[in-house]
Amino acid sequence: MNESLEEAIVYAKKYLEDLLSFFGLNTDVYATSDDEVIQLNVPSTHLNGFLIGQRGENMRSLQYLTSTALKNNNYVHSRVNVDIAEYKKQRADRLRDKAEDWVKQVRDSGEPMNLDPMNAADRRVVHQLAAEYGLTSESDGEGRERHIVLKKEPEAS
């Protein structure tokens, strides 16, 4: 059992760099960790579009392969987040901007709001923002239909 988070980070970084080298990309992956999740950031290159893929599909595949390699080598820490050219970060920033409007709308009207279905990472961004603004948020639905319901905190009497 490989225990150390640092060892897992080093392994994940090297694994992703080796994977990228198969596509002719020799680059240094920036690796850190955040709440037990290994963060791997690939700098911007001429292969961004290919590595990210349509709606981030290829990037998610690289993430899955890296996570699976960690599990197969018995690392305790196998949760991985791969970001290419800050694609996920920029997407999260845009989502936060939209979510601020939704949060203000719910706060002003007092009416709950059902958001469109979104993936787990996007839901996490909205949940964090709702909490910052003192709203409650819960995920509802199953699978691809999973979405957030934003609600105003009940007034304390």
C-alpha positions as CSV (number, residue, x, y, z in Angstrom):
1,M,0.0,0.0,0.0
2,N,1.6,3.3,-1.1
3,E,0.6,5.7,1.7
4,S,2.1,9.1,1.0
5,L,0.2,11.8,-0.9
6,E,3.5,13.2,-2.1
7,E,4.4,9.8,-3.6
8,A,1.0,9.6,-5.3
9,I,1.5,13.2,-6.7
10,V,5.0,12.3,-8.1
11,Y,3.6,9.1,-9.7
12,A,0.5,10.9,-11.2
13,K,2.7,13.7,-12.6
14,K,5.1,11.3,-14.3
15,Y,2.3,9.1,-15.6
16,L,0.5,12.0,-17.2
17,E,3.7,13.4,-18.6
18,D,4.5,9.9,-20.1
19,L,1.0,9.7,-21.6
20,L,1.4,13.2,-23.2
21,S,4.7,12.2,-24.6
22,F,2.9,9.5,-26.7
23,F,1.2,12.5,-28.5
24,G,4.6,14.1,-29.1
25,L,4.1,16.6,-26.2
26,N,7.1,16.8,-23.9
27,T,5.9,19.2,-21.2
28,D,6.2,19.7,-17.5
29,V,2.9,19.1,-15.7
30,Y,2.4,21.3,-12.6
31,A,1.2,19.0,-9.8
32,T,-0.2,20.0,-6.4
33,S,-2.9,18.6,-4.1
34,D,-6.1,20.1,-2.6
35,D,-8.3,18.3,-0.1
36,E,-6.8,14.8,-1.0
37,V,-7.3,15.5,-4.7
38,I,-4.2,15.5,-6.9
39,Q,-4.3,18.6,-9.2
40,L,-2.5,18.2,-12.5
41,N,-2.2,21.3,-14.6
42,V,-0.9,20.9,-18.2
43,P,0.3,24.3,-19.6
44,S,-1.1,25.7,-22.8
45,T,0.4,24.2,-26.0
46,H,-0.5,23.8,-29.7
47,L,-2.3,20.6,-28.7
48,N,-4.9,22.2,-26.3
49,G,-7.9,21.6,-28.6
50,F,-7.0,17.9,-29.1
51,L,-6.1,17.3,-25.4
52,I,-9.3,19.0,-24.1
53,G,-11.5,17.4,-26.7
54,Q,-15.2,18.1,-27.4
55,R,-16.7,19.5,-24.2
56,G,-13.7,18.3,-22.2
57,E,-14.1,14.6,-23.1
58,N,-10.4,13.8,-23.8
59,M,-9.3,15.7,-20.7
60,R,-11.7,13.6,-18.6
61,S,-10.3,10.5,-20.2
62,L,-6.7,11.5,-19.3
63,Q,-8.0,12.1,-15.8
64,Y,-9.6,8.7,-15.7
65,L,-6.5,6.9,-17.0
66,T,-4.3,8.7,-14.4
67,S,-6.7,7.9,-11.6
68,T,-7.0,4.2,-12.7
69,A,-3.2,3.9,-12.9
70,L,-2.9,5.2,-9.3
71,K,-5.6,2.7,-8.1
72,N,-3.9,-0.2,-10.0
73,N,-0.6,0.6,-8.2
74,N,-2.3,0.6,-4.8
75,Y,-2.1,4.3,-4.1
76,V,-4.5,5.3,-1.3
77,H,-4.8,8.8,-3.0
78,S,-6.3,8.2,-6.4
79,R,-8.6,11.2,-6.9
80,V,-7.2,13.3,-9.7
81,N,-8.2,16.5,-11.4
82,V,-6.6,17.2,-14.8
83,D,-6.8,20.7,-16.2
84,I,-5.4,21.7,-19.6
85,A,-4.5,25.3,-20.3
86,E,-6.8,26.3,-17.4
87,Y,-9.9,25.2,-19.3
88,K,-11.7,24.0,-16.2
89,K,-10.6,27.0,-14.2
90,Q,-12.0,29.4,-16.9
91,R,-15.2,27.4,-17.2
92,A,-15.6,27.5,-13.4
93,D,-15.1,31.3,-13.4
94,R,-17.7,31.7,-16.1
95,L,-20.1,29.5,-14.2
96,R,-19.5,31.5,-11.0
97,D,-20.5,34.7,-12.9
98,K,-23.8,33.0,-14.1
99,A,-24.4,31.5,-10.7
100,E,-24.1,34.9,-9.0
101,D,-27.1,36.1,-11.1
102,W,-29.1,33.0,-10.1
103,V,-28.2,33.4,-6.4
104,K,-29.2,37.1,-6.4
105,Q,-32.5,36.3,-8.2
106,V,-33.4,33.7,-5.5
107,R,-32.3,36.0,-2.7
108,D,-34.4,38.9,-4.1
109,S,-37.5,36.9,-5.0
110,G,-37.5,34.3,-2.2
111,E,-38.6,31.7,-4.8
112,P,-36.6,28.5,-5.2
113,M,-34.9,28.0,-8.5
114,N,-34.3,24.7,-10.3
115,L,-31.1,24.9,-12.4
116,D,-30.4,22.9,-15.5
117,P,-28.6,19.5,-15.1
118,M,-24.8,19.8,-14.7
119,N,-21.9,17.6,-13.9
120,A,-20.5,17.1,-10.4
121,A,-17.7,19.6,-10.8
122,D,-20.1,22.4,-11.9
123,R,-22.5,21.5,-9.1
124,R,-19.7,21.8,-6.6
125,V,-18.9,25.4,-7.9
126,V,-22.6,26.4,-7.5
127,H,-23.0,24.8,-4.1
128,Q,-19.9,26.7,-2.8
129,L,-21.2,30.0,-4.2
130,A,-24.7,29.5,-2.8
131,A,-23.1,28.9,0.7
132,E,-21.1,32.1,0.4
133,Y,-24.3,34.0,-0.3
134,G,-26.2,32.4,2.6
135,L,-28.5,30.3,0.4
136,T,-29.2,26.6,0.7
137,S,-28.6,24.4,-2.3
138,E,-29.3,20.7,-2.8
139,S,-28.7,18.3,-5.7
140,D,-31.8,16.6,-7.0
141,G,-32.4,13.9,-9.6
142,E,-30.3,11.0,-10.9
143,G,-27.5,10.6,-13.4
144,R,-27.6,13.0,-16.3
145,E,-30.7,14.7,-14.9
146,R,-29.0,15.7,-11.6
147,H,-29.4,19.4,-11.0
148,I,-29.3,21.9,-8.2
149,V,-32.2,23.6,-6.4
150,L,-31.3,26.9,-4.9
151,K,-33.4,28.1,-1.9
152,K,-33.4,31.0,0.4
153,E,-32.7,30.2,4.1
154,P,-35.9,30.2,6.1
155,E,-36.1,33.4,8.2
156,A,-35.4,32.8,11.9
157,S,-38.4,33.8,14.0
